[in-house]
Amino acid sequence: MSTPSFSLVNNANGEKIDLPAVGGTLGPVGLDVGKVYDKAGVFTYDPGFSSTCSTKSAITYIDGDAGVLLYRGYPVAQLAEHCSFIEVAYLILNGELPNAAELEAFDQSIRKHTMINESLKGFFSGFRYDAHPMAMLTGVVGSLSAFYHDTTNNKDPRHREIFAHRMIAKIPTIAAAAYKRHVGQPFMYPQNHLDYCSNLLHMMFAVPAEPYHVNPVAAKALDILFILHADHEQNASTSTVRMAGSTGTNPYAAIAAGIAALWGPSHGGANEAVLNMLDEIGDVKHVQGFMDKVKDKQSGVRLMGFGHRVYKNFDPRATIIREQCHKVLKALNVNDPQLELAMKLEEIALNDDYFKARKLYPNVDFYSGIIYKALGIPVNMFTPMFAIARTVGWVAHWAEMISDPAMRIARPRQVYTGAPERSVSPLAQR
Ligand SMILES: CC(C)(COP(=O)(O)OP(=O)(O)OC[C@H]1O[C@@H](n2cnc3c(N)ncnc32)[C@H](O)[C@@H]1OP(=O)(O)O)[C@@H](O)C(=O)NCCC(=O)NCCS
């Protein structure tokens, strides 16, 4: 197929401006509009970036219409079936699945870096007892930049690698410490003989006073959820990490910026919002009334866990999570009326013209909260769970960007709508 060609015509003078097509391996081409301002004196305008590529990337591919999600070319469903989260983390970071020796070395390196500096633990006691764990996560991850001065040369691949391993290894320790601070229990040190998710569950739920055995069903369920959340190309938090990182800032500070962006209910905060919404609805008999409110634009109420900027057919992660949800609840012998409520909401929404016309389908967060709840994870820890998994994607995107010789600081422009230039009158004359 020949490469499509595009141009703009400046109607004022008839000048044609070529927009070179930037092709990738899959998906639509991008139009290079970088010279439009120089040549025509106009900006392109796309708030929310619905049609704008901010970068080229070789990490993750999404086809929103077909419901396709690939990490480094592999369908996410196959990865969830055959691989562990740590294997997938290696893939996302390095571009290829590891062989047994590579996986062993990577796994050992992550296990080696799980502890946090003892003085970092002191940061947690500075937070009020009722601080949201995401507030603690944002602050403490940013504070990592005050500790690791041995790997601050972003241009050195080994420094970048050590940063990546430290960040992936320490984020569960920090999230678990935030939880312990929240519930007023002593922090638990990581146990490096445990796998990634078992270690996290141990740090969250064990107490020093007695032994705690991690349920392997819970660890496996978490591992699958983490694979599904590991990356999602240029979403709001990943774009934030890239934007902050493009200034050359300390990478831990860039990850903290991503965590802040993830917190919002339109992004990672949606899993928490889904459970709060199910709580508010309370009973299947209130579902129809709630749906009427959702469809009434004046109410400002949205069906949380539904809709996605990119997926306009189905979210492939939601299909896997829905199935997992049923499996996990059965294996753990949990009978959760909220699952019944969620299924009823889903059924009504999928058959409703409002949702059909707008191509709104359940997203990854619709069922993930119900699984987290079955694992005993409290609602305000749902978004930190997402942050742990997404750290892999953030770190990989940061490293991809920093190692690109063509990287420039991200600096969008604007259409100015304020007052035209005017003169200042001295205070006495105003
Ligand atoms: C994810 C989300 C932010 C995507 O937003 P977006 O791509 O900007 O889509 P828009 O907000 O422009 O929505 C398009 C239309 O669908 C409606 N819509 C979108 N999501 C909706 C939802 N969850 N409930 C009800 N209506 C919704 C909008 O009101 C709008 O209707 P209109 O065309 O009549 O004005 C949005 O779907 C949402 O808020 N979902 C709930 C939060 C959530 O689950 N987020 C997690 C994402 S993984």
The ligand as an SDF file (V2000), in Angstrom:
LIG
                    3D

 48 50  0  0  0  0  0  0  0  0999 V2000
  -13.2590    7.2790   30.5580 C   0  0  0  0  0  0  0  0  0  0  0  0
  -13.9250    8.6010   30.1850 C   0  0  0  0  0  0  0  0  0  0  0  0
  -13.2570    9.7240   31.0050 C   0  0  0  0  0  0  0  0  0  0  0  0
  -13.6750    8.8460   28.6840 C   0  0  0  0  0  0  0  0  0  0  0  0
  -14.1320   10.1230   28.4010 O   0  0  0  0  0  0  0  0  0  0  0  0
  -14.1610   10.7590   26.9550 P   0  0  0  0  0  0  0  0  0  0  0  0
  -13.4750    9.9020   25.9580 O   0  0  0  0  0  0  0  0  0  0  0  0
  -13.6920   12.1730   27.0840 O   0  0  0  0  0  0  0  0  0  0  0  0
  -15.6810   10.7090   26.5750 O   0  0  0  0  0  0  0  0  0  0  0  0
  -16.7420   11.8600   26.8090 P   0  0  0  0  0  0  0  0  0  0  0  0
  -16.6690   12.3430   28.2240 O   0  0  0  0  0  0  0  0  0  0  0  0
  -16.5960   12.8740   25.7140 O   0  0  0  0  0  0  0  0  0  0  0  0
  -18.0780   11.0420   26.6140 O   0  0  0  0  0  0  0  0  0  0  0  0
  -18.7580   10.8580   25.3700 C   0  0  0  0  0  0  0  0  0  0  0  0
  -20.2520   10.7760   25.6600 C   0  0  0  0  0  0  0  0  0  0  0  0
  -20.5370    9.6330   26.4860 O   0  0  0  0  0  0  0  0  0  0  0  0
  -21.0450   10.0410   27.7600 C   0  0  0  0  0  0  0  0  0  0  0  0
  -20.3450    9.2270   28.7660 N   0  0  0  0  0  0  0  0  0  0  0  0
  -19.0410    8.8580   28.7630 C   0  0  0  0  0  0  0  0  0  0  0  0
  -18.7690    8.0610   29.7980 N   0  0  0  0  0  0  0  0  0  0  0  0
  -19.9430    7.9360   30.4800 C   0  0  0  0  0  0  0  0  0  0  0  0
  -20.2760    7.2310   31.6540 C   0  0  0  0  0  0  0  0  0  0  0  0
  -19.3700    6.5060   32.3100 N   0  0  0  0  0  0  0  0  0  0  0  0
  -21.5490    7.3210   32.1050 N   0  0  0  0  0  0  0  0  0  0  0  0
  -22.4660    8.0510   31.4260 C   0  0  0  0  0  0  0  0  0  0  0  0
  -22.2000    8.7350   30.2930 N   0  0  0  0  0  0  0  0  0  0  0  0
  -20.9390    8.6880   29.8340 C   0  0  0  0  0  0  0  0  0  0  0  0
  -20.6970   11.5210   27.9010 C   0  0  0  0  0  0  0  0  0  0  0  0
  -21.5940   12.1940   28.7410 O   0  0  0  0  0  0  0  0  0  0  0  0
  -20.7900   11.9770   26.4700 C   0  0  0  0  0  0  0  0  0  0  0  0
  -22.1540   12.0890   26.1330 O   0  0  0  0  0  0  0  0  0  0  0  0
  -22.6340   13.2250   25.0680 P   0  0  0  0  0  0  0  0  0  0  0  0
  -21.9590   12.8630   23.7830 O   0  0  0  0  0  0  0  0  0  0  0  0
  -24.1060   13.1040   25.0270 O   0  0  0  0  0  0  0  0  0  0  0  0
  -22.1620   14.5500   25.6130 O   0  0  0  0  0  0  0  0  0  0  0  0
  -15.4470    8.5710   30.4490 C   0  0  0  0  0  0  0  0  0  0  0  0
  -16.0410    7.5310   29.7030 O   0  0  0  0  0  0  0  0  0  0  0  0
  -15.7720    8.4180   31.9440 C   0  0  0  0  0  0  0  0  0  0  0  0
  -15.8370    9.4250   32.6640 O   0  0  0  0  0  0  0  0  0  0  0  0
  -15.9920    7.1430   32.4130 N   0  0  0  0  0  0  0  0  0  0  0  0
  -16.2450    6.9130   33.8240 C   0  0  0  0  0  0  0  0  0  0  0  0
  -14.9270    6.9170   34.5670 C   0  0  0  0  0  0  0  0  0  0  0  0
  -14.1070    5.6810   34.3190 C   0  0  0  0  0  0  0  0  0  0  0  0
  -14.6120    4.5650   34.4050 O   0  0  0  0  0  0  0  0  0  0  0  0
  -12.8190    5.8890   34.0350 N   0  0  0  0  0  0  0  0  0  0  0  0
  -11.8610    4.7970   33.8730 C   0  0  0  0  0  0  0  0  0  0  0  0
  -11.2900    4.7440   32.5160 C   0  0  0  0  0  0  0  0  0  0  0  0
  -10.2750    3.2790   32.3530 S   0  0  0  0  0  0  0  0  0  0  0  0
  1  2  1  0
  2  3  1  0
  2  4  1  0
  2 36  1  0
  4  5  1  0
  5  6  1  0
  6  7  2  0
  6  8  1  0
  6  9  1  0
  9 10  1  0
 10 11  2  0
 10 12  1  0
 10 13  1  0
 13 14  1  0
 14 15  1  0
 15 16  1  0
 15 30  1  0
 16 17  1  0
 17 18  1  0
 17 28  1  0
 18 19  1  0
 18 27  1  0
 19 20  2  0
 20 21  1  0
 21 22  1  0
 21 27  2  0
 22 23  1  0
 22 24  2  0
 24 25  1  0
 25 26  2  0
 26 27  1  0
 28 29  1  0
 28 30  1  0
 30 31  1  0
 31 32  1  0
 32 33  2  0
 32 34  1  0
 32 35  1  0
 36 37  1  0
 36 38  1  0
 38 39  2  0
 38 40  1  0
 40 41  1  0
 41 42  1  0
 42 43  1  0
 43 44  2  0
 43 45  1  0
 45 46  1  0
 46 47  1  0
 47 48  1  0
M  END
$$$$
